[in-house]
Amino acid sequence: MIRDLGLSIAVSAMTIGTAFHPVATHAAASNRIMQMPHISAISIGEGTPVVLIPGLSSPRTVWDGVVAGLAKDHRVYVVQVNGFAGDAPGANLSPGILEGIVEDLHALIEREKIAGAAIVGHSMGGLVALKLAEKHHADPGRIMIVDALPFIGTLFSPAATVPMVEPQAKAMRDAQVASYGKPVSDAAAQAIADRLALKPVSRALVSGWVKTADPRVSGAAMYEDMTSDLRPVMKTIVTPITLVYPWSVGGPTKPQADAMYHAAYKDAPHVTFVDIGDARHFVMLDQPALFQKAVGAFLSR
């Protein structure tokens, strides 16, 4: 069952001096948008800062269920990775996507003078949040990781290493990049969505997002995600972490999920574990009310 979860996330990966310039945005409620080499960020609302980072191939709209509520008393920065949701890839056609995202976030935090902001990251965005906390200690005041691991290879084997995972990651990256210019079939997109989300409405959204991501970016970012191993530095990340993870009858079950995620974060000094049942990888879509509650509790700590 745990291996099934690993395969699900891997399939998701397959599909799916900094300058700031104003650009157009579909988010009518936003106050402004900042364009950077690796990301863009919409800011909305006023108050204590919160930064929301989506996962691989996901648009910023994955956070729609929480943005409006948060913007009532927070300054919310909603990130989107260049190359996802139909955006131009920008600098993300070159290696170093994840490190580039980290440095863009650091530049954003410095420019906006929001050091100590709460950071929320889903999937690949969760890994980015951990990297930010490890490299720029003062940037996040606390981080919420939504279904992400310090090393994704442990989903396949507890004894996995980067050299063991790298050949598979390279093959998956190359296959994804080679699909550029070819439309994703409805059946393929739906199969991916069915593995990553539980509810029909959630699956419909994920299926659409799979089709709009630039496979050159999603393939390369997936490779970097799969070959990043933060386990050796987890003990140095003193930023408080809240880990939100899903479980369901279809697997992993709650005991399986509890064991896996607690083991993965055992070396982090300050972790609060929050499990949400009847959900899969896109927890915020499958269980929006429970996820909103978890975000509220995270921000109130």
C-alpha positions in Angstrom: 0.0 0.0 0.0 2.8 2.4 0.8 4.4 1.5 -2.5 1.1 2.4 -4.2 1.3 5.8 -2.7 4.9 6.2 -4.0 3.8 5.2 -7.4 0.9 7.7 -7.3 3.2 10.6 -6.4 5.7 9.5 -9.0 3.0 9.4 -11.7 2.0 12.9 -10.6 5.6 13.9 -11.1 5.7 12.6 -14.6 2.8 14.8 -15.6 2.7 17.1 -14.3 19.4 40.5 -8.5 16.0 39.3 -9.2 13.7 41.5 -11.4 10.0 42.1 -10.6 7.7 43.2 -13.4 3.9 43.6 -13.4 2.0 41.1 -15.6 -1.6 40.3 -16.3 -3.4 37.8 -14.1 -6.7 35.9 -14.1 -7.2 36.5 -10.4 -9.4 39.5 -10.3 -9.4 39.7 -6.5 -5.6 40.1 -6.4 -3.9 43.3 -5.4 -0.8 42.9 -7.5 1.4 40.2 -9.1 5.2 40.0 -9.1 7.0 38.2 -11.9 10.3 36.6 -11.2 12.6 34.2 -13.2 11.3 31.0 -11.7 8.0 32.0 -10.1 5.3 34.6 -10.0 3.5 35.7 -6.8 0.1 37.3 -6.3 -0.3 39.3 -3.1 -3.8 39.9 -1.6 -5.1 41.1 1.7 -3.4 42.9 4.6 -2.0 41.6 7.9 0.6 39.0 9.0 2.2 37.4 5.9 1.5 33.9 4.6 3.2 32.4 1.5 1.4 29.5 -0.3 3.5 27.3 -2.7 1.7 24.8 -4.9 3.1 21.4 -5.9 4.4 19.9 -9.2 2.3 20.9 -12.2 -0.2 22.6 -10.0 -1.5 26.2 -10.4 -1.9 28.8 -7.7 -5.6 28.1 -7.8 -5.0 24.9 -5.8 -5.2 27.2 -2.8 -8.5 28.9 -3.7 -10.2 27.1 -0.8 -8.2 29.0 1.8 -7.0 32.3 0.1 -10.2 34.3 0.6 -10.5 33.4 4.3 -6.8 34.1 4.9 -6.9 37.4 3.1 -9.3 38.8 5.7 -6.5 39.2 8.2 -3.3 38.2 6.4 -1.2 39.4 3.6 -1.3 36.3 1.4 1.4 35.6 -1.3 0.1 32.9 -3.7 3.0 31.5 -5.7 2.9 29.8 -9.1 5.9 28.1 -10.8 6.7 29.4 -14.2 5.7 26.8 -16.8 2.6 25.6 -14.9 -1.0 26.6 -15.6 0.0 27.7 -19.1 2.5 30.3 -17.9 5.7 30.8 -19.9 8.6 28.7 -18.5 11.0 31.5 -18.0 14.2 30.4 -16.4 12.7 27.0 -15.6 14.0 25.5 -18.9 17.5 25.4 -17.4 18.7 23.1 -14.6 18.4 24.2 -11.0 14.6 24.8 -10.9 14.1 24.0 -7.2 17.1 26.1 -6.1 15.9 28.9 -8.4 12.5 28.8 -6.7 14.1 28.9 -3.3 16.2 32.0 -4.3 13.2 33.7 -5.8 11.2 33.2 -2.6 14.2 34.5 -0.6 14.3 37.6 -2.8 10.5 38.0 -2.5 10.7 37.8 1.3 13.6 40.3 1.4 11.9 42.8 -1.0 8.5 42.6 0.8 10.2 42.7 4.2 8.3 39.7 5.4 11.0 37.6 7.2 9.3 35.3 9.6 6.3 34.7 7.3 4.3 31.5 7.6 5.1 29.3 4.6 2.7 26.6 3.3 3.9 24.2 0.7 2.2 21.2 -1.0 4.1 18.3 -2.4 7.1 19.7 -4.4 6.2 23.1 -2.7 6.7 21.4 0.6 10.2 20.3 -0.3 10.9 23.8 -1.5 9.7 25.1 1.9 12.1 22.8 3.7 15.0 23.9 1.4 14.1 27.5 2.2 14.2 26.8 5.9 17.5 25.0 5.6 19.3 27.6 3.5 17.7 30.9 4.7 16.9 30.2 8.3 15.3 33.6 9.0 12.9 33.6 6.1 10.1 31.3 7.4 8.8 31.8 10.9 7.0 28.4 10.6 6.2 26.0 7.8 3.3 23.8 6.9 4.2 20.8 4.8 1.3 19.2 2.9 2.0 15.6 1.9 5.7 15.9 1.1 8.8 14.0 2.3 12.4 15.0 2.9 13.3 12.3 0.3 10.7 10.9 -2.0 12.8 7.8 -2.6 11.7 6.3 0.8 8.3 5.8 -0.7 9.8 3.0 -2.8 12.2 1.6 -0.1 13.3 2.8 3.4 16.9 2.0 2.3 16.7 4.1 -0.9 19.5 6.5 -1.8 19.8 9.2 -4.5 22.1 6.9 -6.7 19.4 4.2 -6.5 16.6 6.5 -7.5 18.4 8.6 -10.1 18.2 6.2 -13.1 14.4 5.9 -12.7 14.1 9.7 -12.2 16.2 10.4 -15.3 14.0 8.0 -17.4 10.8 9.6 -16.1 12.2 13.1 -16.8 13.3 12.2 -20.3 10.0 10.6 -21.2 8.1 13.7 -19.9 10.3 16.2 -21.7 9.9 14.2 -24.9 6.2 14.6 -24.7 6.4 18.4 -25.2 4.1 19.5 -28.0 1.9 16.4 -27.7 -1.5 16.8 -26.1 -2.2 14.8 -22.9 -5.1 12.4 -23.6 -8.3 12.7 -21.5 -7.8 9.1 -20.4 -4.2 9.6 -19.2 -5.0 12.8 -17.4 -8.0 11.2 -15.7 -5.9 8.2 -14.6 -3.4 10.4 -12.9 -6.1 12.5 -11.2 -7.8 9.3 -10.0 -4.6 8.3 -8.2 -4.0 11.7 -6.6 -7.4 12.8 -5.6 -10.4 11.0 -4.0 -13.5 13.1 -4.7 -14.9 13.5 -8.3 -14.7 17.3 -8.1 -11.1 17.1 -7.0 -10.2 14.7 -9.8 -11.8 17.0 -12.4 -9.6 19.9 -11.3 -6.4 17.8 -11.2 -7.1 16.3 -14.6 -7.3 19.8 -16.1 -4.1 20.9 -14.5 -2.2 18.0 -15.8 -3.0 19.2 -19.4 -1.8 22.7 -18.9 1.7 22.2 -17.4 4.7 22.5 -19.7 6.2 18.9 -19.6 9.7 20.3 -20.0 9.4 22.1 -16.7 7.4 19.4 -14.9 9.8 16.7 -16.1 12.9 18.5 -15.0 11.4 19.6 -11.7 10.2 16.1 -11.0 13.8 14.8 -11.6 15.2 17.4 -9.1 12.5 16.6 -6.6 13.2 12.8 -6.8 17.0 13.3 -6.5 16.8 15.8 -3.5 17.6 14.1 -0.2 17.1 16.4 2.8 17.3 13.7 5.5 20.9 14.6 6.5 20.0 18.2 7.3 16.6 17.7 8.9 18.1 17.9 12.4 19.3 21.4 11.5 15.9 22.8 10.5 14.8 24.5 13.7 11.8 26.2 12.1 8.6 24.7 13.6 7.0 22.3 11.1 3.4 21.3 10.8 3.0 18.2 8.6 -0.4 17.6 7.1 -0.8 14.1 5.5 -3.7 12.1 4.1 -5.0 8.6 4.6 -8.0 6.7 3.3 -9.6 3.3 3.2 -8.0 2.8 -0.2 -4.6 3.3 1.2 -2.5 4.2 2.8 -4.6 3.5 5.9 -4.2 5.7 9.0 -1.7 3.3 10.8 0.4 3.0 7.6 0.4 6.7 7.0 1.2 7.5 10.7 4.2 5.2 10.6 5.6 6.4 7.3 5.3 10.2 8.0 6.4 10.0 11.6 9.5 8.0 10.5 10.3 10.5 7.7 10.3 13.5 10.0 11.8 11.9 13.1 15.0 14.0 13.0 13.2 17.4 12.7 13.4 19.1 16.1 9.9 20.7 16.1 7.1 18.8 14.2 3.4 18.8 14.7 1.6 16.0 12.9 -1.9 16.5 11.5 -3.6 13.6 9.7 -6.7 14.1 7.5 -8.7 11.1 6.6 -10.8 10.3 3.5 -8.3 12.1 1.4 -5.4 11.6 -1.0 -2.5 13.7 -2.2 -4.6 16.8 -2.9 -5.8 17.0 0.7 -7.0 20.6 0.3 -9.4 19.5 -2.5 -10.6 16.3 -1.0 -11.3 17.7 2.5 -11.5 21.5 2.1 -13.2 22.2 5.5 -10.7 20.0 7.5 -7.8 21.6 5.6 -9.0 25.1 6.3 -9.2 24.1 10.0 -5.7 22.8 9.9 -4.3 26.0 8.3 -6.2 28.1 10.9 -4.7 26.0 13.8 -1.2 26.3 12.2 -1.4 30.0 11.9 -2.7 30.4 15.5 0.2 28.6 17.1 
